[in-house]
Amino acid sequence: MTDNIKRHAPDASFAQMLDLIKQLRSENGCPWDRKQTIESFHPYILEEYHELVHAISQHDTEGMMDEAGDLIFLITFVIYMFEQEGICSVNQVIEGAVSKMTLRHPHVFGDLKVANSEEVIDNWAKIKSSEKLIRDRNSLLDGIPRTAPALTRAHKITSRASRVGFDWPDAEQVMGKVYEELLELTQTMKSGDSASIRSEFGDVLFSIVNLGRHLGLNSESALGSASDRFEERFHYIEQQLKAAGKSPESASLAEMDMLWDEAKSRLG
């Protein structure tokens, strides 16, 4: 497969893309591209990121290449807007990233010896904590964006807190917390107080994310896989009903449950 990959100098390819972006943003460029702002590009970057993640999860090699290209293009577009607004240059962003990653890998670019990936993570955290942007934070939880997906943010928050020992000792005890939160939600549901129900439901989700972290699982990824399985199984139900001249609307719950079990045994 690698024999079929067309290889070009990355510097030349990046320069060509940057020149294209500059032309799009120029006075004689594209009206839509010219009117874009740093803020307006936020949803496009998120959309392309999720499309890339989807292509990766589907092992879609053509899609991965296409979506990765879209994401790199949009990020470079934003960085060029930084340059236009006098925030920083494209070179400063790239050089900063190279410098940061070099410093954070002393076991590769320096003399530090590490035995395994866990030691790499520990050392990475120590190096990050010494960097100015991190050092100047007022709280251990600063720097975790509130715009991040909720499951990802919860994972990061609990991971940060665990660094100073504010954590459950093992997954079994976190499981006890999950049961406790479920009981509180059950009791609150009887009250009919929507605000309290929402709060307790959030606590259940938060404890589940914490459990996932203790099990070495990424909740965002695990939930994504669960949604994919549900979608595949529901497609199976639709296909089987269609073959029988029916639709989900006309089928009974018992029929769909039977087909669901069948889908689980066949599709996993």
ROFI-926020 format. One line per 10 residues: for each residue x, y, z of N, C-alpha, C. Coordinates in steps of 0.2 Angstrom, whole numbers. Layout:
X/Y/Z/X/Y/Z/X/Y/Z  ...
% end
This chain:
4/-6/0/0/0/0/4/6/0  10/6/4/14/12/5/18/13/-2  18/8/-6/22/9/-13/18/14/-17  11/14/-16/7/18/-20/6/25/-18  9/27/-12/9/34/-10/13/38/-14  10/44/-16/14/49/-20/17/53/-15  24/54/-15/27/58/-10/30/64/-13  28/70/-10/30/76/-11/34/80/-5  38/85/-6/41/88/-1/35/92/3  35/90/10/29/93/14/30/101/14
36/104/14/36/111/14/33/114/8  34/111/2/32/113/-4/24/113/-4  21/107/-2/14/106/-2/11/111/3  14/113/9/11/117/14/11/124/11  17/126/8/18/133/5/12/134/-1  11/129/-5/6/129/-10/-1/130/-7  -3/127/-1/-9/128/2/-10/135/5  -4/137/8/-4/144/11/-5/149/6  -2/148/0/-3/153/-6/-10/153/-8  -13/147/-8/-20/147/-10/-24/151/-5
-23/150/1/-27/153/6/-26/161/6  -20/163/5/-19/170/4/-22/173/-2  -23/169/-7/-26/172/-13/-34/172/-12  -36/167/-8/-44/167/-7/-45/173/-2  -41/175/2/-42/181/7/-40/187/4  -37/187/-2/-35/194/-5/-40/198/-8  -39/204/-10/-44/209/-12/-48/206/-18  -44/202/-22/-47/199/-28/-49/192/-27  -50/190/-21/-51/183/-19/-58/181/-19  -60/176/-15/-67/174/-14/-71/178/-9
-77/181/-11/-81/185/-6/-82/182/0  -84/175/0/-86/171/6/-80/171/10  -74/169/7/-68/168/11/-65/174/14  -66/180/11/-64/186/13/-68/188/19  -74/187/20/-78/189/25/-78/185/32  -74/179/31/-74/175/37/-70/178/43  -71/177/49/-67/179/55/-65/173/58  -61/174/63/-58/169/68/-64/165/71  -69/169/73/-75/167/77/-79/163/72  -80/165/66/-85/162/62/-83/155/60
-76/153/60/-73/147/58/-74/141/63  -76/143/69/-77/138/74/-81/132/72  -87/133/70/-91/127/68/-89/123/63  -85/126/58/-82/123/52/-77/118/54  -73/120/59/-67/116/62/-70/110/65  -75/112/70/-78/106/73/-81/101/69  -85/103/64/-88/99/59/-83/94/55  -77/97/53/-72/93/50/-69/89/54  -68/91/61/-64/86/66/-69/80/67  -75/81/67/-80/75/68/-80/71/62
-80/74/56/-80/70/50/-73/66/50  -68/69/52/-61/65/52/-62/59/57  -64/60/63/-65/55/68/-69/49/65  -75/51/62/-79/46/59/-76/42/54  -72/45/50/-69/41/44/-64/37/47  -60/39/53/-55/34/56/-59/29/59  -65/30/63/-68/25/66/-71/19/61  -72/22/55/-75/17/49/-69/14/45  -63/16/47/-57/13/44/-57/15/36  -60/21/35/-61/23/28/-55/27/26
-50/23/23/-44/27/21/-45/33/16  -49/32/11/-50/38/7/-53/44/11  -58/42/15/-61/47/19/-56/50/24  -52/46/27/-47/49/32/-42/54/28  -40/53/22/-36/57/19/-39/63/17  -46/63/14/-50/68/12/-51/73/18  -54/70/24/-56/74/30/-50/77/33  -44/74/33/-38/76/36/-36/82/32  -36/82/26/-34/88/22/-39/94/23  -45/92/24/-50/98/25/-49/101/32
-47/97/37/-46/100/44/-39/104/44  -34/101/40/-28/105/40/-29/112/36  -33/111/31/-34/117/27/-37/123/32  -42/121/35/-46/125/39/-42/128/45  -38/124/48/-33/126/54/-28/131/51  -25/130/45/-21/134/42/-24/141/40  -30/140/38/-34/146/36/-35/151/42  -36/148/48/-37/152/54/-31/155/56  -25/151/56/-19/154/58/-17/160/53  -18/159/47/-17/165/42/-21/171/44
-27/170/47/-31/175/49/-28/178/55  -25/174/60/-21/177/65/-16/182/63  -12/180/58/-7/184/55/-10/190/52  -15/190/49/-18/196/46/-21/201/51  -23/198/57/-25/203/62/-19/205/67  -13/203/65/-7/205/69/-6/201/76  -10/195/76/-9/191/83/-2/188/83  -1/184/77/5/181/77/6/178/69  12/176/67/13/174/60/12/167/60  11/164/54/10/157/53/17/153/55
22/156/54/29/153/56/29/153/63  27/158/67/27/158/74/23/152/77  17/151/74/13/145/77/17/139/76  19/138/70/23/131/68/29/130/72  33/136/73/39/135/76/38/134/84  33/137/86/31/136/93/29/129/95  25/126/90/23/119/91/29/115/91  34/116/86/40/112/86/44/112/92  45/118/94/49/119/100/46/116/106  39/117/107/35/114/113/36/106/113
35/103/107/35/96/107/42/93/107  47/97/105/54/95/106/55/95/114  53/100/117/55/100/125/51/95/128  45/93/126/41/88/130/43/81/128  48/80/124/50/74/122/58/73/123  60/74/130/67/74/131/70/67/131  65/62/131/67/55/130/69/53/123  67/58/118/68/57/111/74/62/109  73/68/111/78/73/109/83/75/114  83/72/120/88/73/125/90/67/128
93/67/134/96/62/138/92/58/142  85/60/143/81/57/148/79/50/146  79/45/151/78/38/150/71/37/153  67/34/149/60/31/151/59/24/150  56/21/155/55/13/154/49/11/150  43/16/150/37/14/147/33/20/146  27/19/143/23/25/141/20/29/147  19/25/152/17/28/159/22/33/161  28/32/161/33/37/163/33/43/158  32/41/152/32/47/147/26/52/149
20/49/151/14/53/152/16/57/159  19/54/164/21/57/170/26/63/169  31/62/165/36/67/163/33/72/159  28/71/154/25/76/150/21/81/155  17/78/160/14/82/164/18/87/168  24/84/170/29/88/174/31/94/170  33/93/164/36/98/159/30/103/158  24/101/156/19/105/155/18/110/161  18/107/167/17/112/173/22/117/174  28/116/171/33/121/171/33/127/166
29/125/161/28/130/155/24/136/158  26/142/155/23/149/157/16/149/157  13/147/152/5/147/151/2/143/156  5/137/158/2/133/163/4/135/170  10/138/171/12/140/177/8/146/180  6/150/175/2/156/177/-5/155/179  -7/149/178/-15/147/179/-16/148/187  -22/150/188/-24/151/195/-27/144/198  -29/140/194/-32/134/196/-29/128/192  -29/122/196/-27/116/192/-32/114/186
-38/117/187/-43/115/182/-43/120/176  -39/126/177/-39/131/171/-36/128/165  -39/130/159/-36/128/153/-40/123/150  -45/120/153/-50/115/150/-56/119/148  -56/119/141/-62/123/138/-69/121/139  -73/126/141/-80/124/142/-84/122/136  -81/124/130/-84/122/124/-82/115/122  -78/112/126/-76/105/124/-82/100/125  -83/95/121/-88/90/122/-89/88/130  -95/88/132/-96/87/139/-92/81/142
-93/75/139/-89/69/141/-82/70/142  -79/73/137/-72/74/136/-70/79/142  -74/84/143/-72/89/148/-72/86/155  -77/82/156/-78/78/163/-72/74/164  -70/70/159/-64/66/159/-58/70/161  -57/76/158/-51/80/159/-51/83/166  -57/85/168/-58/88/175/-56/83/180  -58/77/180/-57/72/185/-50/69/184  -47/69/178/-40/67/178/-35/72/181  -37/79/180/-33/84/183/-33/84/191
-39/83/194/-40/82/201/-37/76/204  -36/71/200/-33/65/202/-26/66/203  -23/71/200/-15/72/201/-14/74/208  -18/77/211/-17/79/218/-20/74/223  -22/69/221/-25/64/225/-32/64/227  -36/69/223/-43/70/224/-47/65/219  -47/59/221/-50/54/217/-51/47/221  -56/43/218/-57/37/221/-51/32/220  -50/27/225/-44/23/224/-44/18/218  -50/16/217/-51/11/212/-58/11/208
-59/7/203/-65/7/199/-71/4/203  -69/-1/208/-75/-3/212/-78/2/216  -74/6/219/-77/11/223/-81/17/219  -78/18/213/-82/23/208/-89/20/206  -89/13/206/-95/10/204/-100/11/209  -98/10/216/-102/12/221/-105/19/221  -101/24/219/-104/30/218/-109/31/212  -108/27/207/-113/27/201/-119/24/204  -119/19/208/-126/16/211/-129/22/215  -125/25/219/-127/30/224/-131/36/220
-128/38/214/-130/43/210/-137/41/207  -137/35/205/-143/32/201/-149/32/206  -147/30/213/-153/30/218/-155/37/219  -151/42/219/-153/49/220/-157/51/214  -155/49/208/-159/51/202/-166/48/203  -166/42/205/-173/38/205/-177/42/210  -175/44/216/-179/47/221/-181/54/219  -176/58/215/-178/64/213/-183/64/207  -183/59/203/-188/58/198/-195/58/201  -196/55/207/-203/55/210/-205/62/212
-201/67/213/-203/73/215/-206/77/209  -204/76/203/-206/80/197/-203/86/196  -198/88/200/-194/94/200/-189/93/194  -190/97/189/-186/96/183/-179/98/184  -178/104/187/-171/106/188/-167/101/193  -170/98/198/-167/94/202/-165/87/198  -170/85/194/-169/79/190/-163/80/185  -163/86/182/-157/88/177/-151/87/181  -151/90/187/-144/90/191/-142/83/193  -147/79/195/-145/72/197/-143/68/191
-146/69/185/-145/66/179/-138/67/177  -136/74/178/-129/76/176/-124/72/181  -126/72/187/-121/68/192/-120/61/190  -125/58/188/-125/51/185/-120/50/179  -121/55/175/-116/55/169/-109/56/171  -108/61/175/-101/63/178/-98/57/181  -102/53/185/-99/47/189/-98/42/184  -102/41/179/-100/36/173/-94/38/170  -93/44/168/-86/46/165/-80/44/170  -81/46/176/-76/44/181/-74/37/181
-80/33/181/-79/25/181/-75/23/174  -77/26/169/-73/25/162/-66/26/163  -64/32/166/-57/34/167/-54/29/171  -57/26/176/-53/21/180/-53/15/177  -57/13/172/-57/7/168/-52/8/162  -49/14/161/-45/15/156/-48/17/149  -55/19/150/-59/20/144/-60/27/143  -61/29/136/-63/36/135/-70/36/134  -74/40/138/-81/39/138/-84/42/131  -81/47/128/-83/50/122/-83/44/116
-77/41/116/-76/35/111/-81/30/112  -81/28/119/-86/22/121/-93/23/119  -95/30/120/-102/31/119/-103/32/111  -98/34/107/-98/34/100/-99/27/97  -95/23/100/-96/16/98/-103/13/99  -105/14/105/-112/12/107/-117/15/102  -117/21/100/-121/24/96/-121/21/89  -115/19/87/-114/16/80/-117/9/80  -116/5/86/-120/-1/87/-127/-1/86  -130/4/90/-137/5/90/-139/7/83
-136/11/79/-138/13/72/-138/7/68  -132/3/68/-132/-3/64/-138/-8/65  -139/-9/72/-145/-14/74/-151/-11/71  -152/-4/72/-159/-2/70/-160/-2/62  -154/-1/59/-154/-2/51/-156/-9/50  -154/-14/54/-156/-21/52/-163/-22/53  -166/-19/59/-173/-19/60/-177/-16/54  -175/-10/52/-178/-7/46/-178/-12/40  -172/-14/39/-171/-19/33/-176/-25/33  -176/-28/39/-180/-34/39/-187/-33/39
-190/-27/42/-197/-25/41/-198/-23/34  -194/-20/31/-195/-18/24/-196/-24/19  -192/-30/21/-192/-36/17/-199/-39/18  -202/-38/24/-208/-41/26/-214/-37/24  -213/-31/20/-218/-27/18/-220/-22/24  -216/-21/29/-218/-17/35/-214/-11/35  -215/-7/40/-211/-1/42/-211/-1/50  -206/3/53/-206/3/60/-212/6/63  -215/10/59/-222/14/61/-227/8/62  -227/4/57/-233/-1/57/-231/-8/61
-225/-8/63/-223/-14/67/-224/-13/75  -225/-19/78/-226/-18/85/-220/-18/89  -220/-16/95/-213/-16/99/-211/-23/100  -215/-28/101/-213/-35/101/-209/-37/95  -212/-35/89/-208/-37/83/-201/-34/83  -201/-28/84/-195/-24/84/-190/-27/89  -192/-28/95/-188/-31/100/-185/-38/98  -189/-42/95/-187/-48/92/-181/-47/87  -182/-43/82/-177/-41/77/-171/-38/80  -172/-34/86/-166/-31/89/-162/-37/92
-165/-42/95/-161/-47/98/-157/-51/92  -161/-52/87/-158/-55/81/-152/-51/78  -153/-45/78/-147/-40/76/-141/-41/80  -142/-41/87/-137/-42/92/-133/-48/91  -137/-54/89/-133/-60/88/-129/-60/82  -132/-57/77/-129/-57/70/-123/-52/69  -125/-46/72/-120/-40/71/-115/-39/77  -117/-42/83/-113/-41/88/-115/-35/92
% end
